Amino acid sequence: MAAGFANPLPYVYKREYGDIRNIKSNFFNKRLAVAKNLYRRDLVCHFGCVNAIEFSSNGELLVSAILDKGKPEPMKGLHQSNVFCLGITNDNQKIYSGGNDDIVS
């Protein structure tokens, strides 16, 4: 592995010898800064806690489970508790959700 910000060896060395201040966040931030294949975009449609997100297998769709009563696209089936798990079929025709209420819809 080439030397640079993305090299984990200096962080492993620091961890082993007790210098553990901000190792995890520094390593992640430096890896993210040099990653050229990642995209970053702000989502402005939510006004509450986002409990789960899922991308379609082709990467074109994003679904999210939120606590607010926003407008994006309400589910046909309602959960009685928070949703923490989402899934999208490979043909992008159905979205499944699972929550604390033991319901999969």
Beta strands, then each sheet from edge to edge (+ up, - down):
strand 1: 50-55
strand 2: 62-66
strand 3: 83-88
strand 4: 95-99
sheet 1: 1+ 2-
sheet 2: 3+ 4-
end
